[in-house]
Amino acid sequence: MRNLMFELRLVLQSRLAAGALALLMLLSALSVWSGLQAGAAQRAALERIAATQRAEVAAIAAKYADGGDAGQAAYSTPHLTVNPPSPLAFAALGQRDLQPYSLRVRLLGLQSQLYESESINPELAMAGRFDFAFLLVYLAPLFVIALMHDLISGEREAGRLRLLASLPAATGRLWRRRIGLRYALVWLAALAPLAAGGALAGAEAAGLAGVALVASLYLAFWFGVTAWVAGHARGSAASAAILLAALVGLTMVLPTLADAAIARLVPVSKGVELALAQRQAVHQGWDVPKTATFAQFFRTHPEWRDTPPVTGRFHWKWYYAMQQVGDQAVADEVARYRASLREREDWTGRAGTLLAPVAVQVLLHRLADTDLRGQLAYQERIADFHTRLRKFFYPYIFEERPFSPRDFARMPSFGASEARAELPAGPLAALGLMAMLALALGLRRVAH
């Protein structure tokens, strides 16, 4: 314990080390604050949207005080769907800055509504959000390098290395103690603000423990890498240069190449193209005989086959049948699109088995439910809700029942599901293996 306290005083007496630790804690606190602010802004936006939605639906319902046409009511009434941030979203915002987290849908074709708002600001996509995941992946290794690059070369340049080497029995313990102490200090500086942010956000202990586990393994990986390089390099400048090159390669160059390779291997069309295809199918339906439209509709909805036929130029039952047929026309394209997105996500997870920074992002975004899988799950909940809407309105439309204010109160409402923290086993095991291997090699190298 006395030796450990002595080493701690040596670290804290170094202006570089003490300044680096203080700056890391400050940046970690800023990243947590930034994530909390982003989450609060999204929740506030959802509250404003919900208030506007209630007022709009109330105004529409007031027009039906004496009853009215259900088809017109379904056409005029939007239904709000929301995807609020999870308590852990502040740590890894992921796709929440790029994808919509609220969407108002009507009884019209679903696909055109799902994807017409799929617009991504390229500046946001390029820069990313300053959250804890960003700090951990890109900035924390810089502080590890600052504390570790001269671990051995600094003693050599100060003329103390030969003296330390003359005590072979104690040398290994000395380096392990110094590495362990620096690891503990970096871990504390990075994760203490995260714990405070988790408490403010109401995050579950299991989720925070998962984030801490991922951060611990990633920091162990970089301490292992820096120890191995420090054991080989002859000078502090050379050691720092090698480690900075490794940082750029592992966090920027190789992940970019992997992303480009995945995009080439699994090409994916844009969701806007699906929206346009669905709308084109609906527009063509105006020129198709009504009997042909109903024939396609009744294949998937035979329960309405015996309802009164449409004899006039327009009827709401024909209009909504045409909308549904438009969705059915692009169903195969939608399935392929979503399958391609999931395949890309799977390949990203596989890249994480070789690249520690990619594994960290995959794990943190899954824990926070802010990855592509979370966005697809939101879209699936919207599709289920749209199905409930159709089942609610179709009896009124196809049986030509009147629609009253009481029926407005009975309309289905969208329920947002609560995300559960998950740690994918594959990327977690790969990150753990890389961390333990790098740490073992680094400790072995500095001990000799």
Secondary structure as UniProt FT lines:
FT   HELIX           2..13
FT   HELIX           15..62
FT   TURN            63..66
FT   STRAND          68..69
FT   HELIX           70..76
FT   STRAND          79..82
FT   TURN            87..91
FT   HELIX           94..97
FT   STRAND          102..105
FT   HELIX           110..115
FT   TURN            116..117
FT   HELIX           122..127
FT   HELIX           132..134
FT   HELIX           135..139
FT   HELIX           140..148
FT   TURN            149..152
FT   HELIX           153..157
FT   TURN            158..159
FT   HELIX           161..165
FT   HELIX           168..201
FT   HELIX           205..232
FT   HELIX           236..248
FT   HELIX           249..253
FT   HELIX           254..265
FT   HELIX           271..285
FT   TURN            286..287
FT   HELIX           290..300
FT   HELIX           302..304
FT   TURN            305..306
FT   HELIX           316..329
FT   HELIX           331..352
FT   TURN            353..354
FT   HELIX           356..368
FT   HELIX           372..398
FT   TURN            399..400
FT   STRAND          402..403
FT   HELIX           405..409
FT   HELIX           425..447
//
